[in-house]
Amino acid sequence: MEGKSVFISSVSRRDLARRRPTRPALGLALPLLVVALLIAAALGALIVARGGI
């Protein structure tokens, strides 16, 4: 089991090292996700207010 945990930690370290250059992409995706969630919440509230689908 120890071998697996070491492998997982090494993979996570490699992923972290790989993700650092792509941080601006994540910074762009996060506001888009928030906007998408807000739109979905607004549509849901509108549907509920109109009495269902």
Sequence and secondary structure as in RCSB ss.txt:
>XXXX:A:sequence
MEGKSVFISSVSRRDLARRRPTRPALGLALPLLVVALLIAAALGALIVARGGI
>XXXX:A:secstr
 HHHHHHHHHHHHHHHHHHGGGHHHHHHHHHHHHHHHHHHHHHHHHHHHTT  
